[in-house]
Amino acid sequence: MKSRPSKLHIKKDDTVVIIAGEDIGKKGKVLEVFPAKKRAIVEGANMVTKHIKTSASNPNGGIEQAEAPIHISNLKLVDPASGEPTRVGRKADDKGKLQRYSKKTGEIIKNG
């Protein structure tokens, strides 16, 4: 029986800063999240070169640049209120639903 992937502190459309690796210090928007692999694709970061084979739709083929996934542990959420990197916590609202909040400012982070 497979276990369910744990919840992540990063979601699609969040603004993040890269805290480790080749692109350290870059900010970007999260384009896609892969919870099972604990990875995310960040706009304009971790660019790789892809060689495209010739085909009927692309007769010339060529070389393209594309974003590759980055491990979630190398990303830190940018607090929408202050614009600085912050850790993320979860707390229940008055209805009992868990919401993300900034540990730096204590404000609730809106989804998306």
Backbone as JSON Lines, residues from 0, in Angstrom:
{"i":0,"aa":"M","n":[0.84,-1.19,0.0],"ca":[0.0,0.0,0.0],"c":[0.89,1.25,0.0]}
{"i":1,"aa":"K","n":[0.63,2.15,-0.94],"ca":[1.42,3.37,-1.04],"c":[0.96,4.39,-0.01]}
{"i":2,"aa":"S","n":[1.92,5.1,0.55],"ca":[1.56,6.15,1.5],"c":[1.26,7.44,0.74]}
{"i":3,"aa":"R","n":[0.39,8.24,1.3],"ca":[0.02,9.51,0.68],"c":[1.15,10.51,0.85]}
{"i":4,"aa":"P","n":[1.49,11.28,-0.2],"ca":[2.55,12.27,-0.05],"c":[2.17,13.34,0.97]}
{"i":5,"aa":"S","n":[3.14,13.79,1.75],"ca":[2.87,14.78,2.79],"c":[2.59,16.14,2.16]}
{"i":6,"aa":"K","n":[1.92,17.01,2.93],"ca":[1.65,18.36,2.45],"c":[2.95,19.15,2.4]}
{"i":7,"aa":"L","n":[3.04,20.02,1.43],"ca":[4.25,20.81,1.24],"c":[3.99,22.26,1.62]}
{"i":8,"aa":"H","n":[5.06,22.99,1.94],"ca":[4.92,24.4,2.3],"c":[4.86,25.31,1.08]}
{"i":9,"aa":"I","n":[5.06,24.74,-0.11],"ca":[5.05,25.49,-1.36],"c":[3.85,25.02,-2.2]}
{"i":10,"aa":"K","n":[3.15,25.97,-2.81],"ca":[2.05,25.63,-3.71],"c":[2.25,26.33,-5.05]}
{"i":11,"aa":"K","n":[1.49,25.89,-6.04],"ca":[1.54,26.52,-7.35],"c":[1.18,28.0,-7.24]}
{"i":12,"aa":"D","n":[1.84,28.84,-8.02],"ca":[1.65,30.29,-8.09],"c":[2.24,31.05,-6.89]}
{"i":13,"aa":"D","n":[2.91,30.36,-5.96],"ca":[3.62,31.06,-4.88],"c":[4.88,31.69,-5.44]}
{"i":14,"aa":"T","n":[5.35,32.76,-4.82],"ca":[6.64,33.35,-5.16],"c":[7.64,32.8,-4.15]}
{"i":15,"aa":"V","n":[8.75,32.26,-4.67],"ca":[9.75,31.64,-3.8],"c":[11.13,32.21,-4.11]}
{"i":16,"aa":"V","n":[12.06,32.01,-3.17],"ca":[13.46,32.35,-3.38],"c":[14.24,31.05,-3.23]}
{"i":17,"aa":"I","n":[15.26,30.89,-4.06],"ca":[16.08,29.68,-4.02],"c":[17.19,29.9,-3.0]}
{"i":18,"aa":"I","n":[17.31,28.98,-2.03],"ca":[18.26,29.15,-0.93],"c":[19.47,28.25,-1.05]}
{"i":19,"aa":"A","n":[19.52,27.39,-2.07],"ca":[20.68,26.51,-2.23],"c":[20.8,26.12,-3.7]}
{"i":20,"aa":"G","n":[22.01,25.8,-4.11],"ca":[22.23,25.34,-5.48],"c":[22.8,26.41,-6.37]}
{"i":21,"aa":"E","n":[22.84,26.13,-7.64],"ca":[23.45,27.0,-8.64],"c":[22.74,28.35,-8.76]}
{"i":22,"aa":"D","n":[21.43,28.37,-8.58],"ca":[20.63,29.59,-8.76],"c":[20.31,30.27,-7.43]}
{"i":23,"aa":"I","n":[21.16,30.14,-6.45],"ca":[20.92,30.68,-5.11],"c":[20.62,32.19,-5.19]}
{"i":24,"aa":"G","n":[19.56,32.61,-4.47],"ca":[19.19,34.02,-4.43],"c":[18.16,34.44,-5.46]}
{"i":25,"aa":"K","n":[17.89,33.61,-6.47],"ca":[16.91,33.97,-7.5],"c":[15.49,33.85,-6.95]}
{"i":26,"aa":"K","n":[14.63,34.78,-7.36],"ca":[13.22,34.71,-7.01],"c":[12.43,34.32,-8.25]}
{"i":27,"aa":"G","n":[11.34,33.62,-8.05],"ca":[10.51,33.23,-9.18],"c":[9.18,32.67,-8.72]}
{"i":28,"aa":"K","n":[8.29,32.5,-9.69],"ca":[6.95,31.98,-9.43],"c":[6.97,30.47,-9.64]}
{"i":29,"aa":"V","n":[6.28,29.73,-8.77],"ca":[6.19,28.28,-8.9],"c":[5.2,27.95,-10.01]}
{"i":30,"aa":"L","n":[5.67,27.22,-11.02],"ca":[4.83,26.86,-12.16],"c":[4.1,25.54,-11.93]}
{"i":31,"aa":"E","n":[4.78,24.6,-11.24],"ca":[4.21,23.27,-11.03],"c":[4.86,22.64,-9.82]}
{"i":32,"aa":"V","n":[4.09,21.83,-9.09],"ca":[4.59,21.14,-7.9],"c":[4.35,19.65,-8.06]}
{"i":33,"aa":"F","n":[5.36,18.83,-7.7],"ca":[5.27,17.38,-7.74],"c":[5.38,16.84,-6.32]}
{"i":34,"aa":"P","n":[4.24,16.7,-5.58],"ca":[4.31,16.31,-4.17],"c":[4.95,14.94,-3.94]}
{"i":35,"aa":"A","n":[4.73,13.99,-4.83],"ca":[5.29,12.65,-4.64],"c":[6.82,12.66,-4.69]}
{"i":36,"aa":"K","n":[7.38,13.53,-5.51],"ca":[8.84,13.63,-5.64],"c":[9.42,14.74,-4.78]}
{"i":37,"aa":"K","n":[8.56,15.53,-4.13],"ca":[8.97,16.69,-3.32],"c":[9.81,17.68,-4.14]}
{"i":38,"aa":"R","n":[9.33,17.98,-5.33],"ca":[10.03,18.89,-6.23],"c":[9.05,19.91,-6.81]}
{"i":39,"aa":"A","n":[9.6,21.02,-7.29],"ca":[8.79,22.07,-7.91],"c":[9.56,22.7,-9.05]}
{"i":40,"aa":"I","n":[8.83,23.21,-10.04],"ca":[9.44,23.94,-11.15],"c":[9.24,25.42,-10.89]}
{"i":41,"aa":"V","n":[10.35,26.18,-10.89],"ca":[10.31,27.61,-10.64],"c":[10.65,28.34,-11.94]}
{"i":42,"aa":"E","n":[9.87,29.36,-12.25],"ca":[10.02,30.13,-13.48],"c":[11.42,30.76,-13.56]}
{"i":43,"aa":"G","n":[12.15,30.46,-14.63],"ca":[13.45,31.07,-14.88],"c":[14.6,30.53,-14.06]}
{"i":44,"aa":"A","n":[14.4,29.43,-13.33],"ca":[15.46,28.88,-12.49],"c":[15.75,27.43,-12.88]}
{"i":45,"aa":"N","n":[16.98,27.0,-12.63],"ca":[17.43,25.63,-12.92],"c":[17.21,25.28,-14.39]}
{"i":46,"aa":"M","n":[17.69,26.16,-15.26],"ca":[17.5,25.97,-16.71],"c":[18.4,24.85,-17.23]}
{"i":47,"aa":"V","n":[17.83,23.98,-18.06],"ca":[18.57,22.9,-18.69],"c":[18.4,23.0,-20.2]}
{"i":48,"aa":"T","n":[19.34,22.43,-20.94],"ca":[19.3,22.43,-22.39],"c":[18.67,21.13,-22.86]}
{"i":49,"aa":"K","n":[17.64,21.23,-23.71],"ca":[16.99,20.05,-24.27],"c":[17.19,20.04,-25.78]}
{"i":50,"aa":"H","n":[17.62,18.91,-26.3],"ca":[17.79,18.74,-27.74],"c":[16.49,18.18,-28.3]}
{"i":51,"aa":"I","n":[15.91,18.89,-29.27],"ca":[14.63,18.51,-29.86],"c":[14.87,17.82,-31.2]}
{"i":52,"aa":"K","n":[14.35,16.61,-31.31],"ca":[14.51,15.81,-32.53],"c":[13.61,16.38,-33.64]}
{"i":53,"aa":"T","n":[14.05,16.25,-34.88],"ca":[13.22,16.72,-35.99],"c":[11.98,15.86,-36.11]}
{"i":54,"aa":"S","n":[10.86,16.49,-36.48],"ca":[9.6,15.77,-36.66],"c":[8.77,16.53,-37.69]}
{"i":55,"aa":"A","n":[7.6,16.0,-38.0],"ca":[6.72,16.66,-38.97],"c":[6.28,18.03,-38.45]}
{"i":56,"aa":"S","n":[6.0,18.13,-37.16],"ca":[5.56,19.41,-36.61],"c":[6.72,20.37,-36.38]}
{"i":57,"aa":"N","n":[7.94,19.84,-36.21],"ca":[9.13,20.67,-35.98],"c":[10.23,20.18,-36.93]}
{"i":58,"aa":"P","n":[10.2,20.62,-38.21],"ca":[11.12,20.07,-39.21],"c":[12.6,20.39,-38.97]}
{"i":59,"aa":"N","n":[12.9,21.46,-38.25],"ca":[14.29,21.83,-38.03],"c":[14.89,21.23,-36.76]}
{"i":60,"aa":"G","n":[14.04,20.81,-35.83],"ca":[14.56,20.34,-34.55],"c":[15.17,21.5,-33.81]}
{"i":61,"aa":"G","n":[16.25,21.25,-33.08],"ca":[16.95,22.35,-32.44],"c":[17.24,22.11,-30.97]}
{"i":62,"aa":"I","n":[17.68,23.18,-30.33],"ca":[18.05,23.13,-28.92],"c":[17.18,24.15,-28.18]}
{"i":63,"aa":"E","n":[16.54,23.72,-27.09],"ca":[15.68,24.6,-26.3],"c":[16.16,24.66,-24.87]}
{"i":64,"aa":"Q","n":[15.85,25.76,-24.19],"ca":[16.11,25.9,-22.76],"c":[14.79,25.65,-22.03]}
{"i":65,"aa":"A","n":[14.83,24.86,-20.96],"ca":[13.62,24.58,-20.19],"c":[13.96,24.53,-18.7]}
{"i":66,"aa":"E","n":[12.94,24.81,-17.86],"ca":[13.13,24.73,-16.42],"c":[13.06,23.28,-15.97]}
{"i":67,"aa":"A","n":[13.95,22.9,-15.06],"ca":[13.94,21.57,-14.48],"c":[13.47,21.68,-13.03]}
{"i":68,"aa":"P","n":[12.91,20.59,-12.48],"ca":[12.42,20.64,-11.1],"c":[13.55,20.85,-10.08]}
{"i":69,"aa":"I","n":[13.22,21.54,-8.98],"ca":[14.14,21.8,-7.87],"c":[13.53,21.17,-6.63]}
{"i":70,"aa":"H","n":[14.37,20.61,-5.77],"ca":[13.85,20.0,-4.54],"c":[13.25,21.08,-3.64]}
{"i":71,"aa":"I","n":[12.14,20.75,-2.99],"ca":[11.39,21.68,-2.15],"c":[12.26,22.24,-1.02]}
{"i":72,"aa":"S","n":[13.21,21.45,-0.51],"ca":[14.04,21.91,0.6],"c":[14.95,23.06,0.2]}
{"i":73,"aa":"N","n":[15.14,23.28,-1.09],"ca":[15.99,24.37,-1.57],"c":[15.19,25.64,-1.88]}
{"i":74,"aa":"L","n":[13.91,25.65,-1.52],"ca":[13.04,26.8,-1.79],"c":[12.49,27.36,-0.48]}
{"i":75,"aa":"K","n":[12.33,28.67,-0.44],"ca":[11.73,29.33,0.71],"c":[10.67,30.29,0.19]}
{"i":76,"aa":"L","n":[9.5,30.26,0.81],"ca":[8.39,31.11,0.38],"c":[8.7,32.57,0.67]}
{"i":77,"aa":"V","n":[8.34,33.45,-0.26],"ca":[8.48,34.89,-0.06],"c":[7.17,35.39,0.53]}
{"i":78,"aa":"D","n":[7.27,36.02,1.71],"ca":[6.1,36.53,2.42],"c":[5.43,37.63,1.58]}
{"i":79,"aa":"P","n":[4.15,37.47,1.22],"ca":[3.48,38.49,0.4],"c":[3.41,39.86,1.09]}
{"i":80,"aa":"A","n":[3.34,39.89,2.4],"ca":[3.22,41.15,3.13],"c":[4.53,41.93,3.16]}
{"i":81,"aa":"S","n":[5.63,41.26,3.54],"ca":[6.9,41.97,3.72],"c":[7.83,41.82,2.51]}
{"i":82,"aa":"G","n":[7.62,40.8,1.68],"ca":[8.49,40.59,0.52],"c":[9.8,39.9,0.86]}
{"i":83,"aa":"E","n":[9.91,39.37,2.08],"ca":[11.13,38.69,2.51],"c":[10.87,37.19,2.65]}
{"i":84,"aa":"P","n":[11.92,36.36,2.5],"ca":[11.75,34.92,2.68],"c":[11.3,34.59,4.1]}
{"i":85,"aa":"T","n":[10.43,33.6,4.22],"ca":[9.91,33.22,5.52],"c":[9.67,31.72,5.57]}
{"i":86,"aa":"R","n":[9.64,31.19,6.79],"ca":[9.22,29.82,6.99],"c":[7.7,29.81,7.03]}
{"i":87,"aa":"V","n":[7.11,28.63,6.8],"ca":[5.66,28.51,6.73],"c":[5.18,27.59,7.83]}
{"i":88,"aa":"G","n":[4.11,28.01,8.52],"ca":[3.47,27.18,9.52],"c":[2.03,26.94,9.13]}
{"i":89,"aa":"R","n":[1.37,26.06,9.88],"ca":[-0.05,25.81,9.64],"c":[-0.79,25.98,10.96]}
{"i":90,"aa":"K","n":[-1.93,26.65,10.89],"ca":[-2.78,26.75,12.07],"c":[-4.24,26.71,11.62]}
{"i":91,"aa":"A","n":[-5.09,26.24,12.5],"ca":[-6.51,26.11,12.18],"c":[-7.2,27.46,12.32]}
{"i":92,"aa":"D","n":[-8.09,27.74,11.37],"ca":[-8.89,28.95,11.49],"c":[-10.11,28.66,12.38]}
{"i":93,"aa":"D","n":[-11.04,29.59,12.46],"ca":[-12.21,29.42,13.34],"c":[-13.13,28.27,12.92]}
{"i":94,"aa":"K","n":[-13.04,27.85,11.66],"ca":[-13.87,26.73,11.17],"c":[-13.14,25.39,11.29]}
{"i":95,"aa":"G","n":[-11.89,25.42,11.73],"ca":[-11.12,24.19,11.9],"c":[-10.3,23.8,10.67]}
{"i":96,"aa":"K","n":[-10.34,24.63,9.63],"ca":[-9.57,24.34,8.42],"c":[-8.14,24.86,8.58]}
{"i":97,"aa":"L","n":[-7.15,24.06,8.17],"ca":[-5.76,24.48,8.29],"c":[-5.42,25.52,7.23]}
{"i":98,"aa":"Q","n":[-4.72,26.57,7.66],"ca":[-4.27,27.61,6.75],"c":[-2.78,27.84,6.96]}
{"i":99,"aa":"R","n":[-2.11,28.21,5.86],"ca":[-0.69,28.52,5.96],"c":[-0.51,29.93,6.51]}
{"i":100,"aa":"Y","n":[0.54,30.12,7.32],"ca":[0.85,31.46,7.81],"c":[2.35,31.67,7.81]}
{"i":101,"aa":"S","n":[2.74,32.93,7.74],"ca":[4.14,33.31,7.74],"c":[4.66,33.31,9.16]}
{"i":102,"aa":"K","n":[5.75,32.59,9.41],"ca":[6.31,32.56,10.76],"c":[7.02,33.87,11.09]}
{"i":103,"aa":"K","n":[7.38,34.64,10.07],"ca":[8.07,35.91,10.29],"c":[7.1,37.0,10.73]}
{"i":104,"aa":"T","n":[5.96,37.12,10.04],"ca":[5.01,38.19,10.36],"c":[3.76,37.68,11.06]}
{"i":105,"aa":"G","n":[3.49,36.39,10.98],"ca":[2.3,35.81,11.6],"c":[1.03,35.97,10.79]}
{"i":106,"aa":"E","n":[1.13,36.54,9.59],"ca":[-0.05,36.76,8.76],"c":[-0.4,35.53,7.94]}
{"i":107,"aa":"I","n":[-1.69,35.35,7.67],"ca":[-2.18,34.24,6.87],"c":[-1.74,34.44,5.41]}
{"i":108,"aa":"I","n":[-1.3,33.35,4.78],"ca":[-0.88,33.4,3.37],"c":[-2.05,32.92,2.54]}
{"i":109,"aa":"K","n":[-2.51,33.77,1.64],"ca":[-3.62,33.43,0.76],"c":[-3.16,32.4,-0.26]}
{"i":110,"aa":"N","n":[-4.0,31.42,-0.55],"ca":[-3.65,30.39,-1.53],"c":[-3.79,30.96,-2.93]}
{"i":111,"aa":"G","n":[-2.69,30.78,-3.71],"ca":[-2.71,31.21,-5.1],"c":[-2.65,32.65,-5.28]}
